[in-house]
Amino acid sequence: MTPATAVIIIILIVVVIFAVKSYMKKLSSGCCGAGGDTVKKIKPQNKDISSYPYEKTVHVGGMTCKNCAARVENAFNSKEGYYAKVDLGKKTADIHMMTPVDDKELKDIIRKAGYEPSDVQTVK
């Protein structure tokens, strides 16, 4: 075996070890590598749903666990005038608003949270 071949084999072994460790961490602590911690949900300032006359549903890509769902909800619930609820199974966010908001603004909030918005449907 040449020295170059030995170096390549050692590098491959190190890469495999890191990949296995990362995968094991995800299996034991959730998909986001949260170390077993859960994202604390932020409650909206006003939980009375009748206070929100506008509603849109946004399809959100990239959510894989309850921590992801909480991050998307928190992105809206931390802002005044929003109340969001995520359905992880459907990969959607129902966003209730006190004032009309354009689709671009909703998508920007989701992108800033680290996820990929797609279709936006007006519910009311």
Salt bridges, closest charged atoms under 4 A:
GLU55 OE1 - HIS96 ND1 3.71
GLU73 OE1 - LYS41 NZ 3.32
GLU73 OE2 - LYS85 NZ 3.98
ASP103 OD1 - LYS56 NZ 2.62
ASP108 OD2 - LYS104 NZ 2.86
ASP108 OD1 - ARG111 NH1 3.51
GLU116 OE2 - ARG111 NE 3.83
